[in-house]
Amino acid sequence: MNTTLVVMAAGIGSRFGKGIKQLEPVGPSGEIIMDYSIHDAMRAGFNKVVFITRKEIEGEFKEIIGNRISQKVPVEYAFQDLADLPEGFSVPANRKKPWGTGQAILAVKDIVKEPFLVINADDYYGTECFKLIHDYMTEKMDVSAPVYDMCMAGFILKNTLSDNGAVTRGICDVTADSMLSAVTETFDIRMNGNAVEAKDGEGRPVHARAEQYVSMNMWGLPPAFFGALEKGFPEFLKGLDEKGKIKGEYLLPTAVDACIQSRKGTVKVLPTHDKWFGLTYHEDLPAVQSAIRELVKQGVYPEKLY
């Protein structure tokens, strides 16, 4: 079975502050985080890569990574565009940022026809989870099921935090048989001593535990799931208030959760104890570079990937 890796690399990264964080060198030979994710995905068995980026950085993106990766595996591109909206909708005045990860994935609906794995470009996930998801997709996923058969890498919250500021994560409720029962986008997550502080979308404190599962936007999805995203996007747009029209985002975890709650989809949680690291803040860069050097030293990766 063919499987595709879809890399979301269109985000603006406002908290990073300097340059295009998805293209920031972190490896000893100038590798960026995507290099390591694609290396791990190919080793796990994925045989195509689709990059979701923005038209305005297409040339730089291809020069830094796209042209090089295309020598190793088939590569295609899709572009997230603020104006790419369902019929009857237009871009609100003063809206600057794209419409979120749900809209990003809709950009590949005419390209991807096989089970696909979604990841963020600026997150390092570890090696284990790519194989876990690939094996589930090729051995267990029923792409013709009447409900969407999905899976996700379940990271432990404490393994996904930044030392340089708060992060946003999808807090997961997981059943005893490792099925996702709910995922809630949760904001301003940070450790305060041994306790976790977190807020909901309205800025109110919410309970979170250091040992619970979170989504890192690493989803294994059947191609039929595009139908759920297409149906949900106009419903999201209709529900926006004035503040939402400027800043609201159509998020992939929210769309997945809607499928779970309506019993139109199931999600198998595949636990991983790999430690995440990524570029949320510019101050994260030295720690990411150090972590990559340590992985090279341990023999997880060669000094030069390609």
C-alpha positions in Angstrom: 0.0 0.0 0.0 1.2 3.5 -0.9 1.4 6.0 2.0 2.1 9.7 1.9 3.8 12.0 4.4 2.1 15.5 4.4 4.2 18.2 5.9 2.5 21.4 7.1 5.0 24.2 6.5 2.8 27.2 5.7 2.4 28.6 9.3 3.7 32.1 9.9 5.3 31.3 13.3 4.6 34.6 14.9 6.1 33.5 18.3 9.5 32.5 16.6 10.1 36.1 15.6 13.1 35.9 13.3 13.2 34.4 9.8 11.2 31.4 8.6 11.4 28.9 11.4 10.6 25.9 9.2 13.8 26.6 7.2 16.1 27.2 10.2 19.3 25.0 10.1 19.6 22.8 13.1 21.8 19.8 12.0 25.6 19.6 11.8 25.5 19.7 8.0 22.9 22.4 7.7 19.9 20.1 8.0 16.5 21.5 9.1 14.0 19.7 11.3 12.0 18.5 8.2 15.1 16.6 7.0 15.0 14.4 10.0 11.2 13.8 9.9 11.4 12.9 6.2 14.4 10.6 6.9 12.4 8.8 9.6 9.3 8.6 7.5 11.1 7.1 4.5 12.8 4.6 6.8 9.4 3.6 8.2 8.1 3.0 4.7 6.3 6.2 3.5 6.9 6.6 -0.2 5.8 10.1 -1.1 6.1 13.6 0.4 3.7 16.5 0.0 4.7 19.9 1.3 2.0 22.4 2.2 3.7 25.8 2.1 3.0 29.4 0.9 3.5 30.7 -2.6 5.6 33.6 -1.3 8.3 31.3 0.1 8.0 28.6 -2.7 11.4 29.5 -4.3 13.3 29.5 -1.0 11.5 26.4 0.2 12.5 24.4 -2.9 16.1 25.7 -2.7 16.6 24.8 0.9 14.8 21.4 1.0 12.4 20.6 -1.7 14.8 20.0 -4.6 17.1 17.9 -2.4 14.3 15.7 -1.1 12.8 15.2 -4.6 16.0 13.3 -5.5 15.2 10.7 -2.8 11.4 10.3 -2.9 8.5 11.7 -5.1 7.6 15.2 -4.0 4.5 17.3 -4.6 3.5 20.8 -3.4 0.3 22.4 -2.2 -0.2 26.0 -1.1 -2.3 27.3 1.7 -3.9 30.5 0.7 -5.9 32.9 2.9 -8.4 33.4 0.0 -9.0 29.7 -0.6 -12.5 29.7 0.9 -15.7 27.8 0.2 -18.2 29.4 -2.2 -20.1 32.3 -0.7 -17.3 33.3 1.7 -14.7 36.1 1.4 -11.6 37.1 3.4 -12.6 39.5 6.2 -11.0 42.9 6.4 -7.8 42.9 8.5 -7.4 39.2 8.3 -3.7 38.4 7.8 -3.0 34.8 8.9 -4.1 31.6 7.2 -7.2 29.7 8.4 -5.4 27.0 10.4 -4.4 23.4 10.0 -7.8 22.2 8.8 -7.7 24.5 5.8 -4.0 23.5 5.3 -4.9 19.9 4.9 -7.8 20.7 2.5 -5.1 22.1 0.2 -3.9 18.6 -0.6 -7.3 16.9 -1.3 -6.7 16.8 -5.0 -3.2 15.4 -4.6 -3.4 12.7 -1.9 -5.5 9.6 -2.8 -4.0 7.2 -0.3 -3.6 7.0 3.5 -1.5 9.8 4.7 0.4 11.0 7.8 0.2 14.7 8.8 3.1 16.4 10.7 4.2 19.9 11.5 7.3 21.1 9.8 8.9 22.6 12.9 8.4 19.7 15.2 10.9 16.8 15.8 8.9 13.7 16.7 11.4 11.0 17.2 11.9 7.8 15.2 9.4 5.4 16.9 6.1 7.1 16.0 6.7 7.1 12.2 6.9 3.3 12.2 4.0 2.9 14.6 1.7 5.0 12.4 3.0 3.5 9.1 2.4 -0.1 10.4 -1.1 0.8 11.6 -2.0 2.4 8.2 -0.7 -0.5 6.2 -1.8 -3.4 8.4 -4.9 -2.3 10.3 -6.5 0.8 8.8 -9.8 0.1 7.0 -10.0 2.8 4.3 -13.4 1.7 3.2 -15.0 1.6 6.7 -18.3 3.5 7.0 -16.6 5.6 9.8 -13.2 7.2 9.4 -10.5 4.9 10.7 -7.8 7.2 12.0 -4.8 7.0 14.3 -2.5 9.4 16.1 0.9 9.4 17.9 0.1 9.9 21.6 2.9 11.9 23.2 3.2 12.5 27.0 2.5 16.1 27.8 5.7 16.6 29.9 7.8 15.4 27.0 6.4 18.2 24.7 7.0 21.4 26.6 9.4 24.3 25.8 11.7 25.8 28.4 11.2 29.2 26.7 7.5 29.8 27.0 4.0 28.4 26.9 2.8 26.0 24.1 -0.5 24.9 22.6 -1.4 21.2 22.6 -4.4 19.0 21.9 -5.2 17.5 25.4 -6.4 14.0 24.9 -8.9 11.8 26.7 -8.0 8.2 26.0 -10.0 5.1 26.9 -8.6 1.9 28.5 -8.3 0.3 25.0 -6.3 3.2 23.7 -9.0 4.9 21.7 -9.3 8.7 21.6 -12.6 9.8 23.2 -11.9 13.6 23.0 -9.2 16.1 22.0 -9.3 19.6 23.3 -7.1 22.4 21.9 -5.5 23.9 25.0 -3.4 27.0 25.3 -0.6 28.6 27.4 0.6 25.3 28.7 3.7 25.4 30.9 5.1 23.8 34.0 5.0 25.6 37.3 7.2 23.4 39.5 5.6 20.0 39.3 2.2 21.3 38.3 0.9 22.0 34.8 -0.7 25.4 34.0 -3.0 25.6 31.0 -5.9 27.7 29.6 -8.9 27.2 27.4 -9.7 29.3 24.3 -11.2 32.0 26.5 -8.2 32.3 28.7 -9.7 30.4 31.7 -7.6 28.0 33.7 -8.1 24.3 32.9 -6.8 21.1 34.5 -4.0 19.3 32.8 -1.6 16.6 34.0 2.0 16.1 33.1 1.5 12.4 32.3 -1.5 12.6 30.1 -1.5 12.2 26.3 -1.4 15.1 23.9 -1.7 15.4 20.2 1.2 16.9 18.4 -0.6 17.1 15.0 0.7 13.7 14.0 -2.3 12.1 12.5 -2.7 9.0 10.3 -5.8 9.7 8.1 -7.7 7.9 5.3 -8.3 9.9 2.2 -12.1 9.9 2.8 -11.4 12.3 5.8 -11.2 15.1 3.3 -15.0 14.9 3.1 -15.2 15.7 6.8 -12.9 18.7 6.4 -14.9 20.0 3.4 -18.1 19.8 5.4 -16.8 21.3 8.5 -15.0 24.4 7.0 -18.1 26.4 6.0 -19.8 25.4 9.2 -16.7 26.9 11.1 -16.8 30.1 9.0 -20.5 30.6 9.6 -20.0 30.4 13.4 -17.3 33.1 13.6 -17.9 36.2 15.6 -16.1 39.4 14.8 -13.0 38.5 16.8 -13.0 35.0 15.2 -13.1 36.5 11.7 -9.7 38.1 12.4 -8.0 35.4 14.4 -10.0 32.2 14.4 -8.5 29.0 13.0 -10.1 25.9 11.6 -8.0 23.3 13.4 -7.4 19.7 12.4 -7.7 18.4 16.0 -11.1 20.1 16.3 -12.3 18.5 13.0 -11.1 15.1 14.3 -12.9 15.6 17.6 -16.1 16.5 15.8 -15.9 13.1 13.9 -15.4 11.3 17.2 -18.3 13.1 19.0 -20.7 12.5 16.0 -19.5 8.8 15.8 -18.4 9.3 12.3 -14.8 8.5 13.1 -12.5 6.6 15.5 -8.9 7.3 16.4 -6.5 4.7 17.7 -3.9 6.3 20.0 -0.4 4.8 19.5 1.7 5.7 22.6 5.2 7.0 22.1 7.6 8.0 24.8 9.9 9.8 22.4 10.7 13.3 23.6 9.5 16.1 21.3 11.5 19.2 20.6 10.8 22.0 18.2 11.0 25.7 17.2 8.2 27.5 18.9 10.5 30.3 20.1 13.8 31.6 18.7 15.3 30.8 22.0 14.5 27.1 21.4 17.1 27.0 18.6 20.3 26.3 20.7 18.5 23.5 22.6 17.3 21.9 19.3 20.7 22.1 17.8 22.2 20.5 20.9 19.6 17.7 20.9 20.3 16.9 17.2 24.1 16.8 17.9 23.4 14.3 20.8 21.3 12.1 18.5 24.1 12.1 15.9 26.6 11.2 18.6 24.3 8.3 19.7 24.3 7.0 16.1 20.6 7.7 15.6 21.5 9.8 12.5 24.6 10.2 10.4 26.6 13.4 10.5 25.2 14.2 7.1 21.7 13.0 6.3 21.8 13.3 2.5 
